[in-house]
């Protein structure tokens, strides 16, 4: 993790159990928002990733 409070694409993919391409699809669909980084190496907010993970497992986000 490079920045406090954010994950890179590979981190998000590992956490959600999906591929990096699927992470990009989440961004395209508006389900995940980039929060900094660079165009080539975007960063994503930990809370938003946690909410997506909770939704995938049918739990309310903390």
C-alpha positions as a printed NumPy array, in Angstrom:
array([[  0.   ,   0.   ,   0.   ],
       [  1.55 ,   3.315,  -1.046],
       [ -0.838,   5.859,   0.387],
       [ -2.656,   5.746,   3.688],
       [ -6.335,   5.096,   3.15 ],
       [ -6.084,   3.819,  -0.396],
       [ -5.393,   0.705,  -2.431],
       [ -3.933,   0.128,  -5.875],
       [ -5.686,  -1.86 ,  -8.589],
       [ -3.903,  -5.125,  -7.735],
       [ -4.817,  -4.716,  -4.056],
       [ -8.49 ,  -4.132,  -4.875],
       [ -8.543,  -7.132,  -7.212],
       [ -7.024,  -9.382,  -4.532],
       [ -9.375,  -8.137,  -1.803],
       [-12.508,  -8.548,  -3.927],
       [-11.352, -11.808,  -5.513],
       [-11.562, -10.427,  -9.045],
       [ -9.138,  -9.575, -11.839],
       [ -7.598,  -6.135, -12.438],
       [ -9.732,  -5.953, -15.6  ],
       [-12.835,  -6.443, -13.456],
       [-11.685,  -3.585, -11.205],
       [-11.516,  -1.364, -14.279],
       [-15.059,  -2.467, -15.197],
       [-16.265,  -1.43 , -11.725],
       [-14.79 ,   2.018, -12.397],
       [-16.428,   2.203, -15.837],
       [-19.797,   1.269, -14.314],
       [-19.441,   3.915, -11.605],
       [-19.322,   1.37 ,  -8.773],
       [-15.771,   2.336,  -7.794],
       [-14.209,   5.797,  -7.91 ],
       [-10.556,   6.626,  -8.352],
       [ -9.091,   8.558,  -5.433],
       [ -5.717,   9.828,  -6.537],
       [ -2.686,   8.095,  -7.916],
       [ -1.827,   8.541, -11.574],
       [ -3.742,   7.629, -14.731],
       [ -1.605,   4.517, -15.068],
       [ -1.57 ,   3.653, -11.345],
       [ -4.865,   4.808,  -9.835],
       [ -5.653,   4.543,  -6.138],
       [ -9.021,   3.639,  -4.591],
       [-10.467,   4.594,  -1.197],
       [-10.282,   1.806,   1.4  ],
       [-13.79 ,   2.551,   2.7  ],
       [-15.338,   2.253,  -0.747],
       [-13.518,  -1.031,  -1.357],
       [-14.699,  -2.267,   2.047],
       [-18.282,  -1.353,   1.18 ],
       [-18.033,  -3.269,  -2.107],
       [-16.637,  -6.274,  -0.254],
       [-19.437,  -6.122,   2.317],
       [-22.061,  -5.889,  -0.444],
       [-20.566,  -8.912,  -2.193],
       [-20.979, -10.9  ,   1.025],
       [-24.429,  -9.54 ,   1.849],
       [-23.318,  -7.607,   4.922],
       [-23.969,  -3.958,   5.698],
       [-20.905,  -1.719,   5.327],
       [-19.338,  -0.548,   8.59 ]])
